[in-house]
Amino acid sequence: MIDGLQKSQPEDALVMIADDERAVREALGDLLGSVGLRVAMFGSAREMLESPGLEGANCLILDIRLPGMSGLELQHQLARAGVAAPVIFVTGHGDIPMSVKAMKAGAVDFLTKPFRDQDLLDAVAAAIGRDRDRRQSAQRAAHLKARFARLTDREREVMALVTQGLMNKQIAARLSLSEITVKIHRRGAMTKMGARTLPDLVRDAAALGLHTSPPGRTDSMADRHMRPDRALRQRRPGIALPGAARSVNDRSDRVRCR
């Protein structure tokens, strides 16, 4: 195997390796290639950073000790460059503080040479799974933002208020619109967002970060959140409150004394 990108199926995951020992690079490449993974190998951090295929990597395997820039420094540079591929560190000179630092920076695993082939394969599988989930989440977020961008300004206003729990009548009063107009904008927002139910729209709003504290609670919402002491003082038809009963008794006592 030679350094560089292996030819394989385009749907296969890509693992990039940075290790200054050619024998180690090739051994790792042979192992990963044997399970159908594409592999790109580099002898230094700089070579990896300059690789045009870096954004497409699904997993990065980095040696801690690399010429010119350590694996930990490379991890930091990758994060600054926006490369989100999961990182696995391999080293023959690791210690606990070093491994803790790497894991805190987001590494998936930290393997000390010599390690079992299965340990590396397990770590790579976990890294690829994490990267797949990240990419799928990013894709869903992009699609959601694209749908939201199709909404008119008024539909966005109505969507925000609807998902905060306000009723059509309350939204109409807040936006100085008719209730029919609010219903039209609400229907338009749900259609464009692809939301079949209100809970779907609420989830979309949460994913978009639209959920903030409601601009003002309605009377019904205030009733549900009323403080216990206020609730006790609330008068209800046919129920005499303890304070009212005592005031009546006090007046009766005063009348009898006279």
KATA-V495808 format. One record per residue. N is the residue number from 1. SS is DSSP state (A for helix, B for strand, O for the rest). PHI is phi in radians with two decimals (* if undefined). Layout:
BEGIN
N:SS:PHI ; N:SS:PHI
END
This chain:
BEGIN
1:O:* ; 2:O:-1.94 ; 3:O:-1.09 ; 4:O:2.09 ; 5:O:-1.46 ; 6:O:-1.36 ; 7:O:-1.41 ; 8:O:-2.80 ; 9:O:-1.14 ; 10:O:-1.09 ; 11:O:-1.43 ; 12:O:-1.25 ; 13:O:-1.20 ; 14:B:-1.91 ; 15:B:-1.97 ; 16:B:-1.88 ; 17:B:-2.09 ; 18:B:-2.14 ; 19:O:-2.64 ; 20:O:-1.39 ; 21:O:-1.71 ; 22:A:-1.03 ; 23:A:-1.08 ; 24:A:-1.18 ; 25:A:-0.99 ; 26:A:-1.19 ; 27:A:-1.12 ; 28:A:-1.13 ; 29:A:-1.08 ; 30:A:-1.10 ; 31:A:-1.11 ; 32:A:-1.24 ; 33:A:-1.13 ; 34:O:-1.18 ; 35:O:-1.86 ; 36:O:1.51 ; 37:O:-1.62 ; 38:B:-1.41 ; 39:B:-2.36 ; 40:B:-2.17 ; 41:B:-2.16 ; 42:B:-2.44 ; 43:O:-1.62 ; 44:O:-2.67 ; 45:A:-1.12 ; 46:A:-1.07 ; 47:A:-1.04 ; 48:A:-1.17 ; 49:A:-1.08 ; 50:O:-1.56 ; 51:O:-1.24 ; 52:O:-1.21 ; 53:O:-1.67 ; 54:A:-1.07 ; 55:A:-1.11 ; 56:A:-1.58 ; 57:O:-1.22 ; 58:O:-1.78 ; 59:B:-2.83 ; 60:B:-2.11 ; 61:B:-1.92 ; 62:B:-2.10 ; 63:B:-1.39 ; 64:O:-1.13 ; 65:O:-1.74 ; 66:O:-2.14 ; 67:O:-1.19 ; 68:O:1.49 ; 69:O:-2.63 ; 70:O:-1.22 ; 71:A:-1.08 ; 72:A:-1.15 ; 73:A:-1.15 ; 74:A:-1.11 ; 75:A:-1.01 ; 76:A:-1.15 ; 77:A:-1.14 ; 78:A:-1.12 ; 79:A:-1.10 ; 80:A:-1.14 ; 81:O:-1.43 ; 82:O:1.45 ; 83:O:-1.44 ; 84:O:-1.81 ; 85:O:-1.08 ; 86:B:-1.06 ; 87:B:-1.99 ; 88:B:-2.08 ; 89:B:-1.71 ; 90:B:-2.23 ; 91:B:-2.80 ; 92:O:-1.79 ; 93:O:-2.31 ; 94:O:-1.38 ; 95:O:-2.42 ; 96:A:-1.09 ; 97:A:-1.01 ; 98:A:-1.16 ; 99:A:-1.17 ; 100:A:-1.10 ; 101:A:-1.08 ; 102:A:-1.16 ; 103:A:-1.18 ; 104:A:-1.12 ; 105:O:-1.44 ; 106:O:1.89 ; 107:O:-1.13 ; 108:O:-1.34 ; 109:B:-2.73 ; 110:B:-2.40 ; 111:B:-1.87 ; 112:B:-1.72 ; 113:O:-1.22 ; 114:O:-1.36 ; 115:O:-2.19 ; 116:O:-1.27 ; 117:A:-0.97 ; 118:A:-1.14 ; 119:A:-1.09 ; 120:A:-1.18 ; 121:A:-1.08 ; 122:A:-1.13 ; 123:A:-1.14 ; 124:A:-1.15 ; 125:A:-1.07 ; 126:A:-1.13 ; 127:A:-1.14 ; 128:A:-1.13 ; 129:A:-1.10 ; 130:A:-1.11 ; 131:A:-1.17 ; 132:A:-1.08 ; 133:A:-1.09 ; 134:A:-1.11 ; 135:A:-1.17 ; 136:A:-1.15 ; 137:A:-1.12 ; 138:A:-1.12 ; 139:A:-1.17 ; 140:A:-1.11 ; 141:A:-1.12 ; 142:A:-1.14 ; 143:A:-1.14 ; 144:A:-1.13 ; 145:A:-1.14 ; 146:A:-1.15 ; 147:A:-1.17 ; 148:A:-1.12 ; 149:A:-1.14 ; 150:O:-1.40 ; 151:O:-1.28 ; 152:O:-1.32 ; 153:A:-1.03 ; 154:A:-1.20 ; 155:A:-1.12 ; 156:A:-1.17 ; 157:A:-1.08 ; 158:A:-1.13 ; 159:A:-1.04 ; 160:A:-1.09 ; 161:A:-1.30 ; 162:A:-1.07 ; 163:O:-1.35 ; 164:O:-1.63 ; 165:O:1.79 ; 166:O:-1.38 ; 167:O:-1.47 ; 168:A:-0.97 ; 169:A:-1.10 ; 170:A:-1.21 ; 171:A:-1.14 ; 172:A:-1.04 ; 173:A:-1.16 ; 174:A:-1.21 ; 175:A:-1.71 ; 176:O:1.00 ; 177:O:-2.15 ; 178:O:-1.40 ; 179:A:-1.13 ; 180:A:-1.08 ; 181:A:-1.11 ; 182:A:-1.06 ; 183:A:-1.07 ; 184:A:-1.12 ; 185:A:-1.17 ; 186:A:-1.13 ; 187:A:-1.12 ; 188:A:-1.10 ; 189:A:-1.13 ; 190:A:-1.14 ; 191:A:-1.14 ; 192:A:-1.18 ; 193:A:-1.41 ; 194:O:1.27 ; 195:O:-1.66 ; 196:O:-1.50 ; 197:O:-2.33 ; 198:A:-1.07 ; 199:A:-1.00 ; 200:A:-1.09 ; 201:A:-1.17 ; 202:A:-1.12 ; 203:A:-1.11 ; 204:A:-1.09 ; 205:A:-1.11 ; 206:A:-1.12 ; 207:A:-1.13 ; 208:A:-1.47 ; 209:O:1.37 ; 210:O:-1.44 ; 211:O:-1.38 ; 212:O:-2.13 ; 213:O:-1.08 ; 214:O:-0.94 ; 215:O:-1.10 ; 216:O:3.10 ; 217:O:-1.47 ; 218:O:-1.38 ; 219:A:-1.05 ; 220:A:-1.15 ; 221:A:-1.17 ; 222:A:-1.13 ; 223:A:-1.07 ; 224:A:-1.22 ; 225:O:-1.86 ; 226:O:-1.11 ; 227:O:-1.14 ; 228:A:-0.97 ; 229:A:-1.18 ; 230:A:-1.26 ; 231:A:-1.09 ; 232:A:-1.19 ; 233:A:-1.48 ; 234:O:-1.23 ; 235:O:-1.42 ; 236:B:-2.23 ; 237:O:-1.01 ; 238:O:1.42 ; 239:B:-2.12 ; 240:O:-1.55 ; 241:O:-1.33 ; 242:A:-0.93 ; 243:A:-1.10 ; 244:A:-1.18 ; 245:A:-1.10 ; 246:A:-1.14 ; 247:A:-1.16 ; 248:A:-1.14 ; 249:A:-1.10 ; 250:A:-1.09 ; 251:A:-1.14 ; 252:A:-1.12 ; 253:A:-1.08 ; 254:A:-1.14 ; 255:A:-1.15 ; 256:A:-1.14 ; 257:A:-1.12 ; 258:O:-1.20
END
